[in-house]
Amino acid sequence: MVKAAEKGDKEHLFDLRMQILQGIDPFTSGAAELQLHHLEHNRKVMESFLKKNEV
């Protein structure tokens, strides 16, 4: 794969990588609502854990 990548169009490969990164943006991707739900859930779990372990 590395050898094939060296022969490929580097700009095209860069564009593909950028599309992947844009697809995982938790605020603007098609799955933003789900990702924000996961972040909120994680926050609640962390708060609950900290309350249980307060001294």
C-alpha positions in Angstrom: 0.0 0.0 0.0 2.9 2.4 0.8 4.4 1.8 -2.6 1.0 2.4 -4.3 0.6 5.6 -2.3 3.9 7.0 -3.4 2.7 6.6 -7.0 -0.7 8.1 -6.3 -1.9 11.7 -6.6 -0.9 13.1 -3.2 -3.5 15.9 -3.4 -6.3 13.4 -4.0 -5.1 11.3 -1.0 -5.0 14.5 1.1 -8.6 15.4 0.0 -9.8 11.9 1.0 -8.1 12.2 4.4 -9.8 15.6 4.9 -13.2 14.1 4.1 -12.7 11.5 6.8 -11.8 14.1 9.3 -14.8 16.2 8.4 -17.0 13.2 8.9 -15.9 12.7 12.5 -16.4 16.4 13.6 -18.7 16.0 16.6 -20.4 19.4 15.9 -21.0 19.4 12.1 -21.0 15.8 10.9 -24.1 13.8 10.0 -23.7 12.0 13.4 -23.3 15.1 15.4 -26.5 14.6 17.4 -25.4 11.1 18.4 -21.9 12.2 19.3 -23.1 15.1 21.4 -25.4 12.6 23.2 -22.4 10.4 24.0 -20.5 13.4 25.3 -23.4 14.4 27.6 -23.8 10.8 28.8 -20.0 10.7 29.6 -20.3 13.9 31.5 -23.2 12.5 33.6 -21.3 9.3 34.3 -18.2 11.3 35.4 -20.2 13.5 37.7 -21.9 10.5 39.3 -18.6 8.8 39.8 -17.1 11.9 41.5 -20.1 12.3 43.8 -19.8 8.7 44.9 -16.1 9.1 45.7 -16.2 12.5 47.5 -14.4 12.5 50.8 
